Amino acid sequence: MSRFGDIKNIGVRLHHGDVSFDFVGRKKIWYSISALILVLAVGGLLGRGLHEGIEFKGGSVYTIQDTPASQGDARKAVEPFTDGTEAIVQKVGGSGLRIQLAESDADKTKQIAAAIAKDLKVAPDKINTQVVGPSWGKEISKKALQGLVIFMILVVIYLTFAFEWRMAVAALVALIHDIVITIGVYALVGFEVTPGTVIGLLTILGYSLYDTVVVFDTVKENTKNITKQTKRTYSEAANAGLNQTLVRSINTTVVALLPVASLLFVGGGLLGAGMLKDIALSLFVGLAAGAFSSIFIATPILADLKERSPEMRLLAKKVAQRRASEAKAAKAAEAAGIPADQAEGHPDVDEQSEADEDETVPAQGGAARAGAARGRARTRPGGKRKR
């Protein structure tokens, strides 16, 4: 029961700092994992390429709602009209077929439909025919690219004014990271790219940005006036903010992925709804990539950029000096047998610390050591100088 209670209250413990995961400190691991995923995605994109749907490259589609014919029978029926290109045949619903050809000549549409009806033994009026020209797909691609560029520009402008330019750069890198991974997965699995895919891709950008902004808002609160203290560096404060929003990010991602997974595996897989499968894959991959980038990419990149500034370098130096001093005091307290919580200001600890300092002073003769001791006596409470 206690272990279950610890898991249940993990969000509270993370928020108060009782439990902390060092995401920023282990950034090299996350960068390596992300780089590997990106290499696979880009490799799939350059190697296999995207499987564009009819809406983008043009062609004709023949849909049969109810037929006992198999996919192999359908490919054989349209083989004389493929001109060496492979026809795309998909199951639609329980007993339907969707046949896609690169041929977009309206004059041949009736001839192809008649051949399909004859070979598959279905009535010609049971075949729904659709012809799409390639110009429509080019226009859609152009509009999608314009929308993406405008979205990126607005993101940079908003984050620069609402936060700072370093957060804008980190968020932009995370968005590009999510886009490349999502497109690369489409290339690797061979799913057809349709207008639904584009809609899903634009949708995940908003989600990824939302999750990143939530984290950055907490980081901003944690790092406010950070240079006025010497207890922690910017990276440590940013990591604390990331831990405070970790449970919220995970919960939001899981809640978002569950219905999308239903669309992908139930709607697209079991029910055979092709359009649902196209949009669901982009949403599923994009949501997962967005959650990953918000936690493991955006904040570490932000910390890297901030730590390069002179004021943060100076802060890191001060924090290191303070910790070295505290470690020396703790060592002196341990040598004097004094509890750590009573070590500060204890005279025995001060004497032991001074003894440690004497060990580090090069031997320069008894006069030099005696002079150093007399100097400490003048500054030590109660110390008296002999005349």
Contacts in CASP RR format, 6 or more apart in sequence:
PFRMAT RR
TARGET T0000
AUTHOR 0000-0000-0000
METHOD contacts of the structure
MODEL  1
MSRFGDIKNIGVRLHHGDVSFDFVGRKKIWYSISALILVLAVGGLLGRGL
HEGIEFKGGSVYTIQDTPASQGDARKAVEPFTDGTEAIVQKVGGSGLRIQ
LAESDADKTKQIAAAIAKDLKVAPDKINTQVVGPSWGKEISKKALQGLVI
FMILVVIYLTFAFEWRMAVAALVALIHDIVITIGVYALVGFEVTPGTVIG
LLTILGYSLYDTVVVFDTVKENTKNITKQTKRTYSEAANAGLNQTLVRSI
NTTVVALLPVASLLFVGGGLLGAGMLKDIALSLFVGLAAGAFSSIFIATP
ILADLKERSPEMRLLAKKVAQRRASEAKAAKAAEAAGIPADQAEGHPDVD
EQSEADEDETVPAQGGAARAGAARGRARTRPGGKRKR
6 13 0 8 1.000
10 19 0 8 1.000
10 247 0 8 1.000
11 246 0 8 1.000
11 247 0 8 1.000
13 19 0 8 1.000
14 20 0 8 1.000
14 243 0 8 1.000
14 244 0 8 1.000
14 246 0 8 1.000
14 247 0 8 1.000
15 243 0 8 1.000
15 244 0 8 1.000
17 240 0 8 1.000
17 243 0 8 1.000
17 244 0 8 1.000
19 243 0 8 1.000
20 239 0 8 1.000
20 240 0 8 1.000
20 243 0 8 1.000
21 243 0 8 1.000
21 246 0 8 1.000
22 239 0 8 1.000
23 30 0 8 1.000
23 239 0 8 1.000
23 242 0 8 1.000
23 243 0 8 1.000
23 295 0 8 1.000
23 296 0 8 1.000
23 299 0 8 1.000
23 300 0 8 1.000
24 235 0 8 1.000
24 236 0 8 1.000
24 238 0 8 1.000
24 239 0 8 1.000
24 242 0 8 1.000
24 299 0 8 1.000
24 300 0 8 1.000
24 303 0 8 1.000
25 235 0 8 1.000
25 239 0 8 1.000
25 300 0 8 1.000
27 296 0 8 1.000
27 300 0 8 1.000
27 303 0 8 1.000
27 304 0 8 1.000
30 296 0 8 1.000
30 297 0 8 1.000
30 300 0 8 1.000
31 297 0 8 1.000
31 300 0 8 1.000
33 296 0 8 1.000
34 177 0 8 1.000
34 292 0 8 1.000
34 293 0 8 1.000
34 296 0 8 1.000
34 297 0 8 1.000
37 181 0 8 1.000
38 177 0 8 1.000
38 180 0 8 1.000
38 181 0 8 1.000
40 184 0 8 1.000
40 188 0 8 1.000
41 180 0 8 1.000
41 181 0 8 1.000
41 183 0 8 1.000
41 184 0 8 1.000
41 185 0 8 1.000
41 187 0 8 1.000
41 188 0 8 1.000
42 180 0 8 1.000
42 184 0 8 1.000
43 184 0 8 1.000
43 187 0 8 1.000
44 184 0 8 1.000
44 187 0 8 1.000
44 188 0 8 1.000
45 180 0 8 1.000
45 183 0 8 1.000
45 184 0 8 1.000
45 187 0 8 1.000
47 187 0 8 1.000
48 187 0 8 1.000
48 188 0 8 1.000
48 190 0 8 1.000
49 187 0 8 1.000
50 183 0 8 1.000
50 186 0 8 1.000
50 187 0 8 1.000
50 193 0 8 1.000
51 186 0 8 1.000
51 187 0 8 1.000
51 190 0 8 1.000
51 191 0 8 1.000
51 192 0 8 1.000
51 193 0 8 1.000
52 192 0 8 1.000
52 193 0 8 1.000
53 100 0 8 1.000
53 192 0 8 1.000
53 193 0 8 1.000
53 194 0 8 1.000
54 60 0 8 1.000
54 61 0 8 1.000
54 100 0 8 1.000
54 130 0 8 1.000
54 132 0 8 1.000
55 132 0 8 1.000
55 136 0 8 1.000
55 137 0 8 1.000
55 140 0 8 1.000
55 194 0 8 1.000
55 195 0 8 1.000
56 134 0 8 1.000
56 137 0 8 1.000
56 138 0 8 1.000
56 140 0 8 1.000
56 141 0 8 1.000
56 193 0 8 1.000
56 194 0 8 1.000
57 102 0 8 1.000
57 134 0 8 1.000
57 137 0 8 1.000
58 102 0 8 1.000
58 104 0 8 1.000
58 132 0 8 1.000
58 133 0 8 1.000
58 134 0 8 1.000
58 136 0 8 1.000
58 137 0 8 1.000
59 100 0 8 1.000
59 101 0 8 1.000
59 102 0 8 1.000
59 103 0 8 1.000
59 104 0 8 1.000
59 131 0 8 1.000
59 132 0 8 1.000
59 133 0 8 1.000
59 134 0 8 1.000
60 100 0 8 1.000
60 101 0 8 1.000
60 103 0 8 1.000
60 104 0 8 1.000
60 109 0 8 1.000
60 112 0 8 1.000
60 129 0 8 1.000
60 130 0 8 1.000
60 131 0 8 1.000
60 132 0 8 1.000
61 98 0 8 1.000
61 99 0 8 1.000
61 100 0 8 1.000
61 101 0 8 1.000
61 129 0 8 1.000
61 130 0 8 1.000
61 131 0 8 1.000
61 132 0 8 1.000
62 78 0 8 1.000
62 98 0 8 1.000
62 99 0 8 1.000
62 100 0 8 1.000
62 101 0 8 1.000
62 112 0 8 1.000
62 113 0 8 1.000
62 116 0 8 1.000
62 127 0 8 1.000
62 128 0 8 1.000
62 129 0 8 1.000
62 130 0 8 1.000
63 92 0 8 1.000
63 96 0 8 1.000
63 97 0 8 1.000
63 98 0 8 1.000
63 99 0 8 1.000
63 127 0 8 1.000
63 128 0 8 1.000
63 130 0 8 1.000
64 92 0 8 1.000
64 96 0 8 1.000
64 97 0 8 1.000
64 98 0 8 1.000
64 99 0 8 1.000
64 116 0 8 1.000
64 120 0 8 1.000
64 122 0 8 1.000
64 126 0 8 1.000
64 127 0 8 1.000
64 128 0 8 1.000
65 92 0 8 1.000
65 95 0 8 1.000
65 96 0 8 1.000
65 126 0 8 1.000
65 128 0 8 1.000
66 95 0 8 1.000
66 96 0 8 1.000
66 122 0 8 1.000
66 126 0 8 1.000
67 95 0 8 1.000
67 96 0 8 1.000
67 97 0 8 1.000
67 120 0 8 1.000
67 122 0 8 1.000
67 126 0 8 1.000
68 95 0 8 1.000
69 77 0 8 1.000
69 97 0 8 1.000
69 120 0 8 1.000
69 121 0 8 1.000
69 122 0 8 1.000
71 89 0 8 1.000
71 90 0 8 1.000
71 91 0 8 1.000
71 97 0 8 1.000
72 89 0 8 1.000
73 119 0 8 1.000
73 120 0 8 1.000
74 87 0 8 1.000
74 89 0 8 1.000
74 97 0 8 1.000
74 99 0 8 1.000
74 116 0 8 1.000
74 120 0 8 1.000
75 86 0 8 1.000
75 87 0 8 1.000
75 89 0 8 1.000
76 119 0 8 1.000
77 115 0 8 1.000
77 116 0 8 1.000
77 118 0 8 1.000
77 119 0 8 1.000
77 120 0 8 1.000
78 87 0 8 1.000
78 99 0 8 1.000
78 101 0 8 1.000
78 112 0 8 1.000
78 115 0 8 1.000
78 116 0 8 1.000
79 87 0 8 1.000
80 115 0 8 1.000
81 101 0 8 1.000
81 103 0 8 1.000
81 108 0 8 1.000
81 111 0 8 1.000
81 112 0 8 1.000
81 115 0 8 1.000
82 101 0 8 1.000
82 102 0 8 1.000
82 103 0 8 1.000
83 102 0 8 1.000
83 103 0 8 1.000
85 101 0 8 1.000
85 102 0 8 1.000
87 99 0 8 1.000
87 100 0 8 1.000
87 101 0 8 1.000
88 99 0 8 1.000
88 100 0 8 1.000
88 101 0 8 1.000
88 192 0 8 1.000
89 97 0 8 1.000
89 98 0 8 1.000
89 99 0 8 1.000
89 100 0 8 1.000
90 97 0 8 1.000
90 98 0 8 1.000
90 100 0 8 1.000
90 274 0 8 1.000
91 97 0 8 1.000
91 98 0 8 1.000
91 272 0 8 1.000
92 98 0 8 1.000
92 272 0 8 1.000
92 274 0 8 1.000
93 271 0 8 1.000
93 272 0 8 1.000
93 273 0 8 1.000
94 272 0 8 1.000
97 120 0 8 1.000
99 116 0 8 1.000
101 112 0 8 1.000
103 112 0 8 1.000
104 131 0 8 1.000
104 132 0 8 1.000
104 133 0 8 1.000
104 134 0 8 1.000
106 131 0 8 1.000
109 129 0 8 1.000
109 131 0 8 1.000
110 129 0 8 1.000
113 124 0 8 1.000
113 127 0 8 1.000
113 129 0 8 1.000
114 124 0 8 1.000
116 122 0 8 1.000
116 127 0 8 1.000
117 123 0 8 1.000
117 124 0 8 1.000
117 126 0 8 1.000
117 127 0 8 1.000
140 195 0 8 1.000
140 198 0 8 1.000
144 198 0 8 1.000
144 201 0 8 1.000
144 202 0 8 1.000
147 202 0 8 1.000
148 179 0 8 1.000
148 202 0 8 1.000
148 205 0 8 1.000
151 202 0 8 1.000
151 205 0 8 1.000
152 172 0 8 1.000
152 175 0 8 1.000
155 168 0 8 1.000
155 171 0 8 1.000
155 172 0 8 1.000
155 175 0 8 1.000
155 209 0 8 1.000
156 168 0 8 1.000
156 169 0 8 1.000
156 172 0 8 1.000
157 168 0 8 1.000
158 168 0 8 1.000
159 167 0 8 1.000
159 168 0 8 1.000
159 171 0 8 1.000
159 213 0 8 1.000
159 216 0 8 1.000
160 168 0 8 1.000
163 216 0 8 1.000
163 217 0 8 1.000
163 220 0 8 1.000
166 302 0 8 1.000
166 305 0 8 1.000
166 306 0 8 1.000
167 216 0 8 1.000
167 220 0 8 1.000
167 302 0 8 1.000
169 301 0 8 1.000
169 305 0 8 1.000
170 212 0 8 1.000
170 216 0 8 1.000
170 297 0 8 1.000
170 298 0 8 1.000
170 299 0 8 1.000
170 301 0 8 1.000
170 302 0 8 1.000
170 305 0 8 1.000
171 209 0 8 1.000
171 212 0 8 1.000
171 213 0 8 1.000
171 216 0 8 1.000
171 298 0 8 1.000
173 297 0 8 1.000
173 298 0 8 1.000
173 301 0 8 1.000
174 208 0 8 1.000
174 212 0 8 1.000
174 290 0 8 1.000
174 293 0 8 1.000
174 294 0 8 1.000
174 297 0 8 1.000
174 298 0 8 1.000
174 301 0 8 1.000
175 205 0 8 1.000
175 208 0 8 1.000
175 209 0 8 1.000
175 293 0 8 1.000
177 289 0 8 1.000
177 293 0 8 1.000
177 297 0 8 1.000
178 204 0 8 1.000
178 205 0 8 1.000
178 208 0 8 1.000
178 286 0 8 1.000
178 289 0 8 1.000
178 290 0 8 1.000
178 293 0 8 1.000
179 201 0 8 1.000
179 205 0 8 1.000
181 285 0 8 1.000
181 286 0 8 1.000
181 289 0 8 1.000
182 201 0 8 1.000
182 204 0 8 1.000
182 282 0 8 1.000
182 285 0 8 1.000
182 286 0 8 1.000
182 289 0 8 1.000
183 201 0 8 1.000
185 281 0 8 1.000
185 285 0 8 1.000
186 193 0 8 1.000
186 197 0 8 1.000
186 281 0 8 1.000
186 282 0 8 1.000
189 281 0 8 1.000
191 197 0 8 1.000
191 277 0 8 1.000
191 278 0 8 1.000
191 281 0 8 1.000
192 278 0 8 1.000
193 278 0 8 1.000
194 275 0 8 1.000
194 278 0 8 1.000
194 279 0 8 1.000
196 275 0 8 1.000
196 278 0 8 1.000
196 279 0 8 1.000
196 282 0 8 1.000
197 278 0 8 1.000
197 279 0 8 1.000
197 281 0 8 1.000
197 282 0 8 1.000
199 279 0 8 1.000
200 279 0 8 1.000
200 282 0 8 1.000
200 283 0 8 1.000
201 282 0 8 1.000
201 286 0 8 1.000
203 282 0 8 1.000
203 283 0 8 1.000
204 282 0 8 1.000
204 283 0 8 1.000
204 286 0 8 1.000
204 287 0 8 1.000
204 289 0 8 1.000
204 290 0 8 1.000
207 256 0 8 1.000
207 286 0 8 1.000
207 287 0 8 1.000
207 290 0 8 1.000
208 286 0 8 1.000
208 289 0 8 1.000
208 290 0 8 1.000
208 293 0 8 1.000
208 294 0 8 1.000
211 249 0 8 1.000
211 252 0 8 1.000
211 253 0 8 1.000
211 290 0 8 1.000
211 291 0 8 1.000
211 294 0 8 1.000
212 293 0 8 1.000
212 294 0 8 1.000
212 298 0 8 1.000
214 245 0 8 1.000
214 248 0 8 1.000
214 249 0 8 1.000
214 294 0 8 1.000
215 241 0 8 1.000
215 242 0 8 1.000
215 245 0 8 1.000
215 249 0 8 1.000
215 294 0 8 1.000
215 295 0 8 1.000
215 298 0 8 1.000
215 299 0 8 1.000
216 298 0 8 1.000
216 299 0 8 1.000
216 302 0 8 1.000
218 241 0 8 1.000
218 242 0 8 1.000
218 244 0 8 1.000
218 245 0 8 1.000
219 237 0 8 1.000
219 238 0 8 1.000
219 241 0 8 1.000
219 242 0 8 1.000
219 299 0 8 1.000
219 302 0 8 1.000
221 241 0 8 1.000
222 237 0 8 1.000
222 238 0 8 1.000
222 240 0 8 1.000
222 241 0 8 1.000
222 244 0 8 1.000
223 234 0 8 1.000
223 237 0 8 1.000
223 238 0 8 1.000
223 306 0 8 1.000
226 232 0 8 1.000
226 234 0 8 1.000
226 237 0 8 1.000
226 315 0 8 1.000
227 311 0 8 1.000
227 312 0 8 1.000
227 314 0 8 1.000
227 315 0 8 1.000
230 315 0 8 1.000
230 318 0 8 1.000
230 319 0 8 1.000
230 321 0 8 1.000
230 322 0 8 1.000
231 319 0 8 1.000
231 322 0 8 1.000
232 240 0 8 1.000
232 319 0 8 1.000
233 307 0 8 1.000
233 312 0 8 1.000
233 315 0 8 1.000
233 316 0 8 1.000
233 319 0 8 1.000
234 303 0 8 1.000
234 306 0 8 1.000
234 307 0 8 1.000
234 312 0 8 1.000
234 315 0 8 1.000
234 316 0 8 1.000
235 303 0 8 1.000
235 306 0 8 1.000
235 307 0 8 1.000
238 299 0 8 1.000
238 302 0 8 1.000
238 303 0 8 1.000
238 306 0 8 1.000
239 299 0 8 1.000
239 303 0 8 1.000
242 295 0 8 1.000
242 299 0 8 1.000
246 295 0 8 1.000
249 291 0 8 1.000
249 294 0 8 1.000
249 295 0 8 1.000
250 291 0 8 1.000
252 291 0 8 1.000
253 287 0 8 1.000
253 288 0 8 1.000
253 291 0 8 1.000
256 287 0 8 1.000
257 284 0 8 1.000
257 287 0 8 1.000
257 288 0 8 1.000
260 280 0 8 1.000
260 283 0 8 1.000
260 284 0 8 1.000
260 287 0 8 1.000
261 280 0 8 1.000
261 284 0 8 1.000
263 276 0 8 1.000
263 277 0 8 1.000
263 279 0 8 1.000
263 280 0 8 1.000
263 283 0 8 1.000
264 276 0 8 1.000
264 277 0 8 1.000
264 280 0 8 1.000
264 281 0 8 1.000
264 283 0 8 1.000
264 284 0 8 1.000
267 273 0 8 1.000
267 276 0 8 1.000
267 277 0 8 1.000
267 280 0 8 1.000
268 274 0 8 1.000
268 276 0 8 1.000
268 277 0 8 1.000
268 280 0 8 1.000
269 277 0 8 1.000
306 312 0 8 1.000
307 313 0 8 1.000
307 316 0 8 1.000
328 353 0 8 1.000
328 356 0 8 1.000
329 343 0 8 1.000
329 344 0 8 1.000
329 349 0 8 1.000
329 353 0 8 1.000
330 340 0 8 1.000
330 343 0 8 1.000
331 356 0 8 1.000
332 343 0 8 1.000
332 349 0 8 1.000
332 350 0 8 1.000
332 352 0 8 1.000
332 353 0 8 1.000
332 356 0 8 1.000
333 339 0 8 1.000
333 340 0 8 1.000
333 342 0 8 1.000
333 343 0 8 1.000
333 346 0 8 1.000
333 349 0 8 1.000
333 352 0 8 1.000
334 340 0 8 1.000
335 352 0 8 1.000
336 346 0 8 1.000
336 348 0 8 1.000
336 349 0 8 1.000
336 352 0 8 1.000
338 346 0 8 1.000
338 348 0 8 1.000
338 349 0 8 1.000
343 349 0 8 1.000
347 380 0 8 1.000
347 381 0 8 1.000
350 380 0 8 1.000
354 376 0 8 1.000
358 369 0 8 1.000
358 372 0 8 1.000
361 368 0 8 1.000
361 369 0 8 1.000
361 372 0 8 1.000
374 385 0 8 1.000
377 383 0 8 1.000
377 384 0 8 1.000
377 385 0 8 1.000
378 385 0 8 1.000
END
